[in-house]
Each structure stands twice: as C-alpha cells, then as structure tokens.
Amino acid sequence: MNKILILLSLIASLNGAILEDAMKSMKDFYGIKEVEKKTIFLTKTQKKDLKSKLKNFNIKSIYYYLIAMDSNEQNRYGILLSSKVKSKSVVSLYLLNSDGKLDDIEIIAFNEPSEYKPKEDWLLGFSQKNKMPNITGATLSARAITKQVVLSQKLFDIIPK
C-alpha cells in the first residue's frame, strides 16, 4: 500500500509533459513508434549496493525508464534522471543500447539560464562509452550530467531486460 501511495505521488510530481517529451525524444532518436514507460523500485539491497559503488550520489528508491524495440528488434532503453544544479533542477534522458552503452543524452527540462546548458558537441563526447573520465574545471551542469551518466549505466544493470 505504501509503495502504491509513493508511486502515485511520484507520478503526480513528475510532470506529464516532461514524460511525454522524454518519450518523444526517444522515438525521434531511434526512429521508432512505440515506447513503453516503466518504473523500477529498488530493493534495500540494490539501493545499498548502489550507494556503496557510487559515493556522494543521491540514490532514490524509485526510477523511471523507457523501453522500446528498434527496427532491428534490439531493445533500447531510456533512463530518466533528475538532479540539482545550484538551486535548479535538470531532467535528462540517457539513451542506452542493448549493451548498456550510451547512445545519446537528451536534456528534457532545464531550469537554469541558457548559458549553463552544456553544448551539444560536449554531450556527444559520451557517445558509445562504458566508462566516464574524470572532469575538472567543468561547470556544475556538466558535473551533474557526468554523474547521471554513471548512475544511468548502473541502473541499466539492474533493470529487467
């Protein structure tokens, strides 16, 4: 019962327009027509494991992800994550192929000034990567996105295939 109430409150708090934008971004990127919305509830063990692997990360109990099949009948995944940059939030969609490699990052909602938004060519540097390099001297937005790339790939290992 508690999980249902938590889920309902989270669904209400996740703006429907944001979810629709994420689904549209995934459809457009992969050239597909159908995307299915899923929710994962982390077990206490999974959450503890993520916290031990990802120091200084804010690990939540519930995450949203999208799943679709491309024209080659390969599953494609979109993991929707939000983070705080200064006092504002950024919601990003991390698109992963069936091997868990990052295909693309889509900024779905960004409530910071436009000059804080990472440049498209910088985002493309993550394409087809399994590991993320350390970055220094980057903006807070870039750091937040880099952390979320790492989290999205760890969540990929957990979500049902």
Biotite code that builds the C-alpha atoms (Angstrom):
import biotite.structure as struc

atoms = struc.array([
    struc.Atom([0.000, 0.000, 0.000], chain_id="A", res_id=1, res_name="MET", atom_name="CA", element="C"),
    struc.Atom([2.802, 2.407, 0.897], chain_id="A", res_id=2, res_name="ASN", atom_name="CA", element="C"),
    struc.Atom([4.555, 1.705, -2.407], chain_id="A", res_id=3, res_name="LYS", atom_name="CA", element="C"),
    struc.Atom([1.358, 2.498, -4.282], chain_id="A", res_id=4, res_name="ILE", atom_name="CA", element="C"),
    struc.Atom([0.958, 5.817, -2.465], chain_id="A", res_id=5, res_name="LEU", atom_name="CA", element="C"),
    struc.Atom([4.594, 6.688, -3.078], chain_id="A", res_id=6, res_name="ILE", atom_name="CA", element="C"),
    struc.Atom([4.261, 5.770, -6.743], chain_id="A", res_id=7, res_name="LEU", atom_name="CA", element="C"),
    struc.Atom([1.120, 7.872, -7.146], chain_id="A", res_id=8, res_name="LEU", atom_name="CA", element="C"),
    struc.Atom([2.746, 10.881, -5.524], chain_id="A", res_id=9, res_name="SER", atom_name="CA", element="C"),
    struc.Atom([5.838, 10.484, -7.706], chain_id="A", res_id=10, res_name="LEU", atom_name="CA", element="C"),
    struc.Atom([3.781, 10.163, -10.856], chain_id="A", res_id=11, res_name="ILE", atom_name="CA", element="C"),
    struc.Atom([1.920, 13.314, -9.878], chain_id="A", res_id=12, res_name="ALA", atom_name="CA", element="C"),
    struc.Atom([5.183, 15.129, -9.202], chain_id="A", res_id=13, res_name="SER", atom_name="CA", element="C"),
    struc.Atom([6.759, 14.032, -12.481], chain_id="A", res_id=14, res_name="LEU", atom_name="CA", element="C"),
    struc.Atom([5.203, 16.477, -14.870], chain_id="A", res_id=15, res_name="ASN", atom_name="CA", element="C"),
    struc.Atom([3.294, 14.665, -17.598], chain_id="A", res_id=16, res_name="GLY", atom_name="CA", element="C"),
    struc.Atom([4.769, 16.995, -20.199], chain_id="A", res_id=17, res_name="ALA", atom_name="CA", element="C"),
    struc.Atom([8.290, 16.003, -19.148], chain_id="A", res_id=18, res_name="ILE", atom_name="CA", element="C"),
    struc.Atom([7.482, 12.322, -19.549], chain_id="A", res_id=19, res_name="LEU", atom_name="CA", element="C"),
    struc.Atom([5.859, 12.940, -22.921], chain_id="A", res_id=20, res_name="GLU", atom_name="CA", element="C"),
    struc.Atom([8.903, 14.933, -24.046], chain_id="A", res_id=21, res_name="ASP", atom_name="CA", element="C"),
    struc.Atom([11.188, 12.085, -22.958], chain_id="A", res_id=22, res_name="ALA", atom_name="CA", element="C"),
    struc.Atom([9.131, 9.529, -24.878], chain_id="A", res_id=23, res_name="MET", atom_name="CA", element="C"),
    struc.Atom([9.106, 11.760, -27.974], chain_id="A", res_id=24, res_name="LYS", atom_name="CA", element="C"),
    struc.Atom([12.887, 12.263, -27.752], chain_id="A", res_id=25, res_name="SER", atom_name="CA", element="C"),
    struc.Atom([13.437, 8.510, -27.611], chain_id="A", res_id=26, res_name="MET", atom_name="CA", element="C"),
    struc.Atom([11.082, 7.895, -30.534], chain_id="A", res_id=27, res_name="LYS", atom_name="CA", element="C"),
    struc.Atom([12.784, 10.580, -32.611], chain_id="A", res_id=28, res_name="ASP", atom_name="CA", element="C"),
    struc.Atom([16.335, 9.467, -31.825], chain_id="A", res_id=29, res_name="PHE", atom_name="CA", element="C"),
    struc.Atom([15.767, 5.795, -32.640], chain_id="A", res_id=30, res_name="TYR", atom_name="CA", element="C"),
    struc.Atom([13.130, 6.340, -35.335], chain_id="A", res_id=31, res_name="GLY", atom_name="CA", element="C"),
    struc.Atom([10.587, 4.147, -33.562], chain_id="A", res_id=32, res_name="ILE", atom_name="CA", element="C"),
    struc.Atom([6.861, 4.452, -32.965], chain_id="A", res_id=33, res_name="LYS", atom_name="CA", element="C"),
    struc.Atom([6.245, 2.746, -29.628], chain_id="A", res_id=34, res_name="GLU", atom_name="CA", element="C"),
    struc.Atom([7.898, 3.458, -26.282], chain_id="A", res_id=35, res_name="VAL", atom_name="CA", element="C"),
    struc.Atom([6.811, 1.855, -23.040], chain_id="A", res_id=36, res_name="GLU", atom_name="CA", element="C"),
    struc.Atom([7.101, 3.651, -19.707], chain_id="A", res_id=37, res_name="LYS", atom_name="CA", element="C"),
    struc.Atom([8.371, 1.562, -16.792], chain_id="A", res_id=38, res_name="LYS", atom_name="CA", element="C"),
    struc.Atom([9.103, 2.108, -13.118], chain_id="A", res_id=39, res_name="THR", atom_name="CA", element="C"),
    struc.Atom([11.723, 0.359, -11.046], chain_id="A", res_id=40, res_name="ILE", atom_name="CA", element="C"),
    struc.Atom([11.530, 0.126, -7.275], chain_id="A", res_id=41, res_name="PHE", atom_name="CA", element="C"),
    struc.Atom([14.985, -0.539, -5.889], chain_id="A", res_id=42, res_name="LEU", atom_name="CA", element="C"),
    struc.Atom([15.170, -3.092, -3.117], chain_id="A", res_id=43, res_name="THR", atom_name="CA", element="C"),
    struc.Atom([17.022, -2.136, 0.043], chain_id="A", res_id=44, res_name="LYS", atom_name="CA", element="C"),
    struc.Atom([19.896, -4.345, -1.097], chain_id="A", res_id=45, res_name="THR", atom_name="CA", element="C"),
    struc.Atom([20.052, -2.734, -4.555], chain_id="A", res_id=46, res_name="GLN", atom_name="CA", element="C"),
    struc.Atom([19.940, 0.747, -3.058], chain_id="A", res_id=47, res_name="LYS", atom_name="CA", element="C"),
    struc.Atom([22.669, -0.102, -0.546], chain_id="A", res_id=48, res_name="LYS", atom_name="CA", element="C"),
    struc.Atom([24.792, -1.632, -3.316], chain_id="A", res_id=49, res_name="ASP", atom_name="CA", element="C"),
    struc.Atom([24.437, 1.478, -5.490], chain_id="A", res_id=50, res_name="LEU", atom_name="CA", element="C"),
    struc.Atom([25.299, 3.739, -2.561], chain_id="A", res_id=51, res_name="LYS", atom_name="CA", element="C"),
    struc.Atom([28.461, 1.733, -1.888], chain_id="A", res_id=52, res_name="SER", atom_name="CA", element="C"),
    struc.Atom([29.513, 1.873, -5.561], chain_id="A", res_id=53, res_name="LYS", atom_name="CA", element="C"),
    struc.Atom([28.543, 5.493, -6.135], chain_id="A", res_id=54, res_name="LEU", atom_name="CA", element="C"),
    struc.Atom([29.856, 7.637, -3.320], chain_id="A", res_id=55, res_name="LYS", atom_name="CA", element="C"),
    struc.Atom([28.335, 11.120, -2.997], chain_id="A", res_id=56, res_name="ASN", atom_name="CA", element="C"),
    struc.Atom([25.346, 10.206, -5.164], chain_id="A", res_id=57, res_name="PHE", atom_name="CA", element="C"),
    struc.Atom([21.768, 10.816, -4.130], chain_id="A", res_id=58, res_name="ASN", atom_name="CA", element="C"),
    struc.Atom([20.283, 7.353, -4.702], chain_id="A", res_id=59, res_name="ILE", atom_name="CA", element="C"),
    struc.Atom([16.491, 7.244, -4.752], chain_id="A", res_id=60, res_name="LYS", atom_name="CA", element="C"),
    struc.Atom([14.231, 4.244, -4.325], chain_id="A", res_id=61, res_name="SER", atom_name="CA", element="C"),
    struc.Atom([12.185, 4.761, -7.492], chain_id="A", res_id=62, res_name="ILE", atom_name="CA", element="C"),
    struc.Atom([13.334, 5.466, -11.052], chain_id="A", res_id=63, res_name="TYR", atom_name="CA", element="C"),
    struc.Atom([11.529, 5.819, -14.362], chain_id="A", res_id=64, res_name="TYR", atom_name="CA", element="C"),
    struc.Atom([12.824, 4.290, -17.531], chain_id="A", res_id=65, res_name="TYR", atom_name="CA", element="C"),
    struc.Atom([11.606, 3.770, -21.062], chain_id="A", res_id=66, res_name="LEU", atom_name="CA", element="C"),
    struc.Atom([11.994, 0.697, -23.211], chain_id="A", res_id=67, res_name="ILE", atom_name="CA", element="C"),
    struc.Atom([11.466, 0.273, -26.936], chain_id="A", res_id=68, res_name="ALA", atom_name="CA", element="C"),
    struc.Atom([12.419, -2.082, -29.720], chain_id="A", res_id=69, res_name="MET", atom_name="CA", element="C"),
    struc.Atom([14.180, -0.652, -32.754], chain_id="A", res_id=70, res_name="ASP", atom_name="CA", element="C"),
    struc.Atom([13.808, -1.817, -36.363], chain_id="A", res_id=71, res_name="SER", atom_name="CA", element="C"),
    struc.Atom([16.486, -4.495, -35.797], chain_id="A", res_id=72, res_name="ASN", atom_name="CA", element="C"),
    struc.Atom([14.469, -5.895, -32.882], chain_id="A", res_id=73, res_name="GLU", atom_name="CA", element="C"),
    struc.Atom([17.071, -4.733, -30.370], chain_id="A", res_id=74, res_name="GLN", atom_name="CA", element="C"),
    struc.Atom([15.834, -3.280, -27.101], chain_id="A", res_id=75, res_name="ASN", atom_name="CA", element="C"),
    struc.Atom([16.682, 0.357, -26.474], chain_id="A", res_id=76, res_name="ARG", atom_name="CA", element="C"),
    struc.Atom([16.478, 1.940, -23.054], chain_id="A", res_id=77, res_name="TYR", atom_name="CA", element="C"),
    struc.Atom([15.934, 5.468, -21.829], chain_id="A", res_id=78, res_name="GLY", atom_name="CA", element="C"),
    struc.Atom([16.630, 6.258, -18.195], chain_id="A", res_id=79, res_name="ILE", atom_name="CA", element="C"),
    struc.Atom([15.071, 9.466, -16.916], chain_id="A", res_id=80, res_name="LEU", atom_name="CA", element="C"),
    struc.Atom([17.057, 11.159, -14.155], chain_id="A", res_id=81, res_name="LEU", atom_name="CA", element="C"),
    struc.Atom([16.887, 14.489, -12.406], chain_id="A", res_id=82, res_name="SER", atom_name="CA", element="C"),
    struc.Atom([19.498, 16.372, -10.458], chain_id="A", res_id=83, res_name="SER", atom_name="CA", element="C"),
    struc.Atom([20.006, 19.743, -8.831], chain_id="A", res_id=84, res_name="LYS", atom_name="CA", element="C"),
    struc.Atom([22.371, 22.264, -10.323], chain_id="A", res_id=85, res_name="VAL", atom_name="CA", element="C"),
    struc.Atom([22.763, 25.080, -7.848], chain_id="A", res_id=86, res_name="LYS", atom_name="CA", element="C"),
    struc.Atom([19.154, 25.543, -6.760], chain_id="A", res_id=87, res_name="SER", atom_name="CA", element="C"),
    struc.Atom([17.502, 24.449, -10.011], chain_id="A", res_id=88, res_name="LYS", atom_name="CA", element="C"),
    struc.Atom([16.723, 21.061, -11.469], chain_id="A", res_id=89, res_name="SER", atom_name="CA", element="C"),
    struc.Atom([17.722, 19.420, -14.709], chain_id="A", res_id=90, res_name="VAL", atom_name="CA", element="C"),
    struc.Atom([15.876, 16.389, -16.075], chain_id="A", res_id=91, res_name="VAL", atom_name="CA", element="C"),
    struc.Atom([17.838, 14.356, -18.588], chain_id="A", res_id=92, res_name="SER", atom_name="CA", element="C"),
    struc.Atom([17.139, 11.248, -20.615], chain_id="A", res_id=93, res_name="LEU", atom_name="CA", element="C"),
    struc.Atom([20.049, 8.834, -21.010], chain_id="A", res_id=94, res_name="TYR", atom_name="CA", element="C"),
    struc.Atom([19.549, 6.628, -24.078], chain_id="A", res_id=95, res_name="LEU", atom_name="CA", element="C"),
    struc.Atom([21.310, 3.275, -23.912], chain_id="A", res_id=96, res_name="LEU", atom_name="CA", element="C"),
    struc.Atom([21.597, 0.478, -26.428], chain_id="A", res_id=97, res_name="ASN", atom_name="CA", element="C"),
    struc.Atom([21.021, -3.188, -25.596], chain_id="A", res_id=98, res_name="SER", atom_name="CA", element="C"),
    struc.Atom([24.647, -3.498, -24.392], chain_id="A", res_id=99, res_name="ASP", atom_name="CA", element="C"),
    struc.Atom([24.269, -0.616, -21.947], chain_id="A", res_id=100, res_name="GLY", atom_name="CA", element="C"),
    struc.Atom([26.422, 1.756, -23.960], chain_id="A", res_id=101, res_name="LYS", atom_name="CA", element="C"),
    struc.Atom([25.296, 5.344, -24.060], chain_id="A", res_id=102, res_name="LEU", atom_name="CA", element="C"),
    struc.Atom([23.809, 6.382, -27.399], chain_id="A", res_id=103, res_name="ASP", atom_name="CA", element="C"),
    struc.Atom([22.701, 9.901, -26.520], chain_id="A", res_id=104, res_name="ASP", atom_name="CA", element="C"),
    struc.Atom([21.815, 12.349, -23.776], chain_id="A", res_id=105, res_name="ILE", atom_name="CA", element="C"),
    struc.Atom([18.708, 14.462, -24.151], chain_id="A", res_id=106, res_name="GLU", atom_name="CA", element="C"),
    struc.Atom([18.114, 17.417, -21.855], chain_id="A", res_id=107, res_name="ILE", atom_name="CA", element="C"),
    struc.Atom([14.365, 17.201, -21.254], chain_id="A", res_id=108, res_name="ILE", atom_name="CA", element="C"),
    struc.Atom([13.896, 20.057, -18.778], chain_id="A", res_id=109, res_name="ALA", atom_name="CA", element="C"),
    struc.Atom([16.499, 22.575, -17.717], chain_id="A", res_id=110, res_name="PHE", atom_name="CA", element="C"),
    struc.Atom([15.564, 25.410, -15.417], chain_id="A", res_id=111, res_name="ASN", atom_name="CA", element="C"),
    struc.Atom([18.926, 27.162, -15.407], chain_id="A", res_id=112, res_name="GLU", atom_name="CA", element="C"),
    struc.Atom([19.939, 30.099, -17.566], chain_id="A", res_id=113, res_name="PRO", atom_name="CA", element="C"),
    struc.Atom([20.651, 29.024, -21.143], chain_id="A", res_id=114, res_name="SER", atom_name="CA", element="C"),
    struc.Atom([24.366, 29.809, -20.818], chain_id="A", res_id=115, res_name="GLU", atom_name="CA", element="C"),
    struc.Atom([24.651, 26.956, -18.271], chain_id="A", res_id=116, res_name="TYR", atom_name="CA", element="C"),
    struc.Atom([23.321, 24.379, -20.722], chain_id="A", res_id=117, res_name="LYS", atom_name="CA", element="C"),
    struc.Atom([26.070, 22.014, -21.965], chain_id="A", res_id=118, res_name="PRO", atom_name="CA", element="C"),
    struc.Atom([26.934, 22.302, -25.642], chain_id="A", res_id=119, res_name="LYS", atom_name="CA", element="C"),
    struc.Atom([25.746, 19.533, -27.986], chain_id="A", res_id=120, res_name="GLU", atom_name="CA", element="C"),
    struc.Atom([29.279, 18.586, -29.093], chain_id="A", res_id=121, res_name="ASP", atom_name="CA", element="C"),
    struc.Atom([30.290, 18.127, -25.455], chain_id="A", res_id=122, res_name="TRP", atom_name="CA", element="C"),
    struc.Atom([27.335, 15.776, -24.885], chain_id="A", res_id=123, res_name="LEU", atom_name="CA", element="C"),
    struc.Atom([28.330, 13.756, -27.966], chain_id="A", res_id=124, res_name="LEU", atom_name="CA", element="C"),
    struc.Atom([31.669, 13.010, -26.297], chain_id="A", res_id=125, res_name="GLY", atom_name="CA", element="C"),
    struc.Atom([29.862, 10.473, -24.115], chain_id="A", res_id=126, res_name="PHE", atom_name="CA", element="C"),
    struc.Atom([28.506, 8.507, -27.081], chain_id="A", res_id=127, res_name="SER", atom_name="CA", element="C"),
    struc.Atom([29.290, 4.770, -27.088], chain_id="A", res_id=128, res_name="GLN", atom_name="CA", element="C"),
    struc.Atom([31.225, 4.936, -23.817], chain_id="A", res_id=129, res_name="LYS", atom_name="CA", element="C"),
    struc.Atom([31.181, 2.444, -20.963], chain_id="A", res_id=130, res_name="ASN", atom_name="CA", element="C"),
    struc.Atom([33.280, 4.499, -18.549], chain_id="A", res_id=131, res_name="LYS", atom_name="CA", element="C"),
    struc.Atom([33.347, 8.188, -17.880], chain_id="A", res_id=132, res_name="MET", atom_name="CA", element="C"),
    struc.Atom([36.605, 10.104, -17.468], chain_id="A", res_id=133, res_name="PRO", atom_name="CA", element="C"),
    struc.Atom([37.102, 12.489, -14.586], chain_id="A", res_id=134, res_name="ASN", atom_name="CA", element="C"),
    struc.Atom([36.466, 16.074, -15.486], chain_id="A", res_id=135, res_name="ILE", atom_name="CA", element="C"),
    struc.Atom([37.894, 19.109, -13.793], chain_id="A", res_id=136, res_name="THR", atom_name="CA", element="C"),
    struc.Atom([37.083, 22.761, -14.075], chain_id="A", res_id=137, res_name="GLY", atom_name="CA", element="C"),
    struc.Atom([33.725, 21.956, -15.626], chain_id="A", res_id=138, res_name="ALA", atom_name="CA", element="C"),
    struc.Atom([30.512, 23.763, -14.960], chain_id="A", res_id=139, res_name="THR", atom_name="CA", element="C"),
    struc.Atom([28.165, 22.454, -12.332], chain_id="A", res_id=140, res_name="LEU", atom_name="CA", element="C"),
    struc.Atom([25.777, 21.358, -15.094], chain_id="A", res_id=141, res_name="SER", atom_name="CA", element="C"),
    struc.Atom([28.474, 19.288, -16.780], chain_id="A", res_id=142, res_name="ALA", atom_name="CA", element="C"),
    struc.Atom([29.377, 17.640, -13.497], chain_id="A", res_id=143, res_name="ARG", atom_name="CA", element="C"),
    struc.Atom([25.734, 16.809, -12.787], chain_id="A", res_id=144, res_name="ALA", atom_name="CA", element="C"),
    struc.Atom([25.289, 15.229, -16.216], chain_id="A", res_id=145, res_name="ILE", atom_name="CA", element="C"),
    struc.Atom([28.517, 13.244, -15.894], chain_id="A", res_id=146, res_name="THR", atom_name="CA", element="C"),
    struc.Atom([27.372, 11.839, -12.553], chain_id="A", res_id=147, res_name="LYS", atom_name="CA", element="C"),
    struc.Atom([23.994, 10.940, -14.044], chain_id="A", res_id=148, res_name="GLN", atom_name="CA", element="C"),
    struc.Atom([25.668, 9.081, -16.939], chain_id="A", res_id=149, res_name="VAL", atom_name="CA", element="C"),
    struc.Atom([27.413, 6.869, -14.393], chain_id="A", res_id=150, res_name="VAL", atom_name="CA", element="C"),
    struc.Atom([24.152, 6.351, -12.473], chain_id="A", res_id=151, res_name="LEU", atom_name="CA", element="C"),
    struc.Atom([22.203, 5.549, -15.661], chain_id="A", res_id=152, res_name="SER", atom_name="CA", element="C"),
    struc.Atom([24.657, 2.797, -16.555], chain_id="A", res_id=153, res_name="GLN", atom_name="CA", element="C"),
    struc.Atom([24.477, 1.316, -13.045], chain_id="A", res_id=154, res_name="LYS", atom_name="CA", element="C"),
    struc.Atom([20.664, 1.382, -13.220], chain_id="A", res_id=155, res_name="LEU", atom_name="CA", element="C"),
    struc.Atom([20.836, -0.309, -16.633], chain_id="A", res_id=156, res_name="PHE", atom_name="CA", element="C"),
    struc.Atom([22.491, -3.274, -14.912], chain_id="A", res_id=157, res_name="ASP", atom_name="CA", element="C"),
    struc.Atom([19.510, -3.521, -12.536], chain_id="A", res_id=158, res_name="ILE", atom_name="CA", element="C"),
    struc.Atom([16.502, -3.017, -14.796], chain_id="A", res_id=159, res_name="ILE", atom_name="CA", element="C"),
    struc.Atom([14.825, -6.135, -16.220], chain_id="A", res_id=160, res_name="PRO", atom_name="CA", element="C"),
    struc.Atom([15.825, -6.870, -19.820], chain_id="A", res_id=161, res_name="LYS", atom_name="CA", element="C"),
])
